[in-house]
């Protein structure tokens, strides 16, 4: 009997069942009961009322059972004393079902078939729990908008007992001003506010967990959430992965009179089942805001930081970090054993410009990220990670990432570089370095070491004799071919078997730039060709979608077979580029040949 347990804060659901043999029909059918319990715990900081965010307003629970993506059964029960039981469910044995749970605040109606009418969310329209939408206008500071869901899939083979935990389908956005008491004129103190959100999701599919739709939402509140300066508390549809709310503005009102508008709320991260706290001097100094994110609505885990001190503290605590400003550090950001850190560069930079000689005991302070023991570091977002020495001829490790022990690092984005003016930039500077049993996985980003020794650029490197590994799934590498790395002896291919390495440029010298393309992807930049051989190679490479002809190319001695390609291609003839005329032989199938034209559009070079 398989057990399912999802460790998320929300509702705890206990499923129990029994089966008895009652002949041919009953042998194929199981009867089950689901007991749902709402836990007492809630968020640790209260707003509006002490009960806000604890699920107190939730009074209805819906169970929809799907078989082969078709609704098999829908049952609605009231929640009493934070518990509800679904009795005598009859399920055909040896069949796979999707069990979808939804708990929310509804209006009791004894005259309706389900005993409830939708109040905050529409669950009874076409699609049911697969297309949940808001009912009526958006209402701020409303605990009635709290809700929970879960979905489990398994094959019913007999009586079963399952535990399922529900979680919220949205993030909680809390806005608080710290300067309310600084305003002495009562006529300038806000008594209410107006919020204008851009691009909020409109629909939630509880079966798949996906959100969809987009709409601008504006609402006006006549009072603040709390007298301590807490302005608003809103539940917003969100995804499991951290996303950025495009932006929103907040206009503060004294009764109906507008006092001021703060539109500095941009790229605020909203994540499912997490609370985002936005605070600062919102009334007296626009744009002075701090953002923190609490997971599960009750523990600090994700922090949006602006200073080096805050960044070091966040790494020490573990959890997720998002940058809101460029940060310069003078010591490595350490992920201790047993900790997991996720950092979103969020368009900002982390720079270590510490210059230390080899003899300095703080030599390792020139590193940016240090991951030890069994720690995990995930890096994502766009931004620069730099280890740059500023003093002439003072060498240092200059590592952007240093992992050792049993550590794991996953790099999804960012621009990583290092440099040190040591002996006219003639130095071994390991940019990404793994030792002992550490594993570094690279899925994206740009990587460049600007100093090299006589062996080349040490962009990726493993400690000699270690069991460490670097696996490249994607990314761009400057002056370094990750599929033919000279940093190992013999040379090593760091690129996984499912990805392809393409030289995308001859610049910069001496080695040019390489891009690693995952399976099913294409090179992100046009490939420049200058001769027939490079053109034929680009045409035959399925991951090359865009080709730039930079100079005249003689194709007179090339066959039609050599110029035949299978995939869709765009070929651009740059100024000064040309080629001899050849027969235009475009077939009706998936193949095409180089056409007899200098300028042509996409439809004429389709593979």
C-alpha positions, 0 to 999 in steps of 0.5 A, a space after each residue: 500500500 503506497 503512502 503519499 505525503 507532501 510536506 507543505 503547510 496548509 491542510 492535512 488530509 488523511 485518507 482511509 479506506 476498506 474493501 470487502 468481497 461481495 461478489 463479482 461487482 464488488 470485487 472490482 469496486 473499492 469503498 473509501 473515506 477521506 478525512 480532511 483536517 485543517 491545522 491550527 498553525 498559521 502565519 506568525 505575523 498577523 494583519 487585519 485580524 489575528 485570524 488572517 492567514 490561518 484558514 479560519 474563513 474556509 468552510 467548504 471542501 470540494 473533491 473532484 475525481 478524474 478518470 482519463 481526464 474526465 470528471 468521474 465524481 464531484 463531492 462537496 462537504 462543509 468543514 466543521 471544526 476544521 475537519 470534513 469526511 468524505 464517506 463511501 466513495 466507490 472507485 473501480 479497482 485497477 484504474 488510475 484516478 486523479 484526486 483534486 481537492 479544493 477548500 475555500 470560503 463559500 456561501 451556505 445554501 441548503 437549497 442548492 444541490 451542493 449545499 453551497 454557492 460560490 462566494 469568492 471563487 467560481 468552481 461550478 462553471 464549465 471546467 470545475 476545479 480545472 478552471 477556477 476564477 475570481 467571482 466579482 471584483 477583486 477585494 483587498 485585505 480579505 481573509 475570505 480569499 484564502 484557499 487551499 488545494 492539492 492533487 494526487 494521482 495513483 492507481 486504485 488497487 484496493 483499500 487504501 490509506 493516504 495522507 495528502 497536504 494541501 497548499 495555497 495556490 497563491 502568494 500573499 503580498 503584504 505592504 507596510 509603510 514604516 513612516 506613518 508616524 512621521 506624518 504629523 499633519 492628520 490631513 496628510 495621513 492615509 486613511 485608505 489606498 488604491 492599488 493598480 496591479 499589472 498582468 495578474 493571472 486570472 485562472 487556476 487549474 487545480 488539476 495541473 497546478 497551472 495559472 493562466 490569463 492576464 489582466 490589470 486589476 485595480 481596487 480601492 480600500 477605505 481603510 488600512 489593514 492595520 494601524 501599525 502601518 500595514 497597508 494591504 494584504 492580498 492573495 495573488 495567483 502564483 506558480 511554484 517557481 518564483 516569479 516577478 510581479 511585473 509592477 504595481 502602484 499604490 495611491 494613498 488616500 485621506 478619505 477620498 483625497 489623493 495624497 501621493 502615489 508610489 510606483 516604485 513597486 517593480 519586479 516584486 517576487 511572488 511565489 506560491 504558498 509564500 508571503 512577500 513582505 514589502 516595507 519601507 518609507 513609502 509615504 515620505 520617500 518614494 522607492 525606499 523599500 525592502 522586500 522579504 519572502 516568508 515560505 509557507 506563510 510563517 518562516 523566513 526563508 527567502 530574502 530580497 537583499 540590497 547590501 553585502 551584510 544582508 546577502 551574507 546573512 541570507 546565505 548563512 540562514 539558507 533559503 532563497 535570495 533575490 537581489 534588488 541592488 548590485 552588491 560588492 563583497 569582500 569575502 565569499 558567500 558561503 553555503 554551509 553544509 546541510 544548507 540550501 540556497 537559491 539566489 536570483 540575480 534579478 538583473 543585478 551584480 555580485 562583485 568581489 574586487 578583493 585583492 590579496 597576495 598569495 601569502 595572505 591568510 584570507 587568500 580565499 576571500 577572492 572567491 564569490 560563492 563557496 559551497 561546502 559539505 552536502 550544501 546545495 546552491 542554485 543560481 538563476 536570473 540575469 546579472 553579473 558574478 565577477 571575481 575581479 582583482 584590482 591591484 596589479 600583480 596580486 594573485 588570488 583564486 578569483 573563483 566565481 564558484 568553488 564547490 567541494 565535499 558533497 556539494 551540488 551547484 546548479 547554474 541556470 543563468 548569470 554572467 560569470 567572469 574573473 580577471 587579475 592583472 597578474 603578469 600582464 593577465 598571464 595567470 591560471 584563474 579557475 572560474 568554476 571549480 569543483 573538488 572532492 565529490 562536488 557536482 556542478 550542473 550548468 544549464 545556462 549563463 555566460 562564462 568567461 575568464 579574462 586571464 590565461 596561462 600558457 595552457 589556456 583559459 581555465 573556465 571549468 576545472 576539476 581538482 586533479 584526482 578528485 571525484 568531482 564532476 561538472 556537467 554542462 547542459 547549456 550556456 555560452 563560453 568565451 575563449 573556451 570549448 567545454 567539449 574539449 577542455 584543456 584544463 584536464 589531462 587528457 582533455 575532457 568533454 564537460 558537455 552531456 550527451 544530450 547537448 550539442 556544442 557550437 562555435 558561434 563566433 571567432 571573437 574574441 581571439 584567440 579561441 572564439 565563443 562556444 554555445 552549448 545547446 540542450 536537446 531540442 534547442 537551437 543556437 541563440 545567435 546567428 552563425 557567421 560564415 565566410 566560406 563554403 565549408 562553414 556554410 555547409 557545416 551550418 546548413 547541416 547542423 540541426 541546432 543552427 537556425 540563423 546564418 549570416 553570410 559575411 563575405 562572398 562565397 564560391 559555391 560553384 564546385 559544391 553539389 546540391 546534396 551538400 547544400 541540402 538541409 532538413 531544418 528551418 533556417 534563416 539566412 541573412 546576406 550581410 553587406 559585402 556578402 554574395 554567392 554565385 547563382 545556383 538553380 533554385 531547387 526547393 522541394 515540396 517536402 522538408 528539404 531545401 537547397 540554397 536559392 538563386 537569390 541574394 535577398 530572400 525571406 524565411 519562407 524561401 529557405 525552409 527545411 
